[in-house]
Amino acid sequence: MTVRIIPATLRDLSYIAANLRPGDRTEIDCQFDEWSPALLALTALQGFAYVAELNGNPEAGFGAAEQRGGLWIAWSWGTRRMKRCVPGITAFFHAVLGPQVAA
């Protein structure tokens, strides 16, 4: 089981958004009146966005974006296999994403 973190693409994020875990879908439904996988993917690309691949398959999207003047939000959502990627995502947050946001 190999987890690889790569820069997000519209294609990978759209695939993940189309195959969300039920809990992620419920949370996103609460935030948007109407959404589609492509719209969610485009929204995610507005800041720092990454994809966690598990054995070459995109399973989780995550990142951070500035909402306004110094207020940042971190986000993540994924497929049912996302939980296998969480240790790699957490390590990446600490090593790469945190310093990017701080800069």
C-alpha positions in Angstrom: 0.0 0.0 0.0 1.8 3.1 -1.3 0.5 6.6 -0.6 1.9 9.4 -2.8 1.1 13.1 -2.4 0.9 15.0 -5.7 -0.3 18.5 -6.8 -4.0 18.4 -7.4 -5.5 18.4 -10.9 -9.0 19.1 -11.9 -9.3 15.6 -13.2 -8.2 13.9 -10.0 -10.3 16.2 -7.7 -13.4 15.7 -9.9 -13.0 11.9 -9.6 -12.6 12.1 -5.8 -15.6 14.5 -5.6 -17.7 12.1 -7.7 -16.9 9.3 -5.3 -17.1 11.0 -1.9 -17.6 9.2 1.4 -21.2 9.7 2.7 -20.0 11.9 5.5 -18.1 14.2 3.2 -21.1 14.4 0.8 -23.4 15.4 3.7 -21.0 18.1 4.9 -20.6 19.6 1.4 -24.4 19.4 0.8 -24.8 21.7 3.9 -22.4 24.3 2.5 -23.7 24.6 -1.1 -27.2 25.0 -2.4 -26.2 23.3 -5.6 -22.8 21.7 -6.5 -21.3 19.2 -8.8 -18.0 17.3 -8.7 -16.4 19.7 -11.2 -17.5 22.8 -9.3 -16.2 21.3 -6.0 -12.9 20.5 -7.7 -12.6 24.0 -9.2 -13.3 25.6 -5.8 -10.6 23.4 -4.2 -8.0 24.6 -6.7 -8.3 28.2 -5.5 -5.5 27.7 -3.0 -2.9 25.1 -2.2 -4.4 21.8 -3.3 -3.0 18.3 -3.2 -4.2 14.7 -3.9 -3.3 11.6 -2.0 -3.0 8.6 -4.3 -3.2 5.1 -2.9 -1.5 2.6 -5.2 -1.8 5.1 -8.0 -5.5 5.9 -7.5 -6.7 9.3 -6.4 -8.4 8.8 -3.0 -8.3 12.2 -1.2 -8.1 15.8 -1.9 -6.8 18.2 0.7 -5.3 21.7 1.0 -5.6 25.2 2.4 -7.0 28.5 1.0 -7.0 32.0 2.3 -10.6 33.1 2.9 -9.8 36.7 3.5 -6.9 38.8 4.9 -5.0 36.2 6.9 -7.8 33.9 7.7 -7.1 30.4 6.2 -9.2 27.3 6.0 -7.8 23.8 5.7 -9.9 21.2 4.0 -10.0 17.6 3.0 -12.4 15.1 1.5 -12.1 11.8 -0.1 -13.3 8.4 -1.1 -14.0 5.5 1.3 -10.3 4.6 1.0 -9.2 8.0 2.2 -8.6 6.7 5.8 -5.6 4.7 4.5 -4.1 8.0 3.3 -4.5 10.0 6.5 -1.1 9.3 8.0 0.6 10.5 4.8 -1.6 13.5 4.5 -0.9 14.5 8.1 2.9 14.2 7.6 2.6 16.3 4.5 0.6 19.0 6.3 3.3 19.3 8.9 6.3 19.2 6.5 5.0 21.1 3.5 1.6 22.6 3.7 2.0 24.3 7.1 5.2 26.1 6.0 3.5 27.2 2.7 0.6 28.8 4.6 2.9 30.4 7.1 5.0 32.0 4.3 
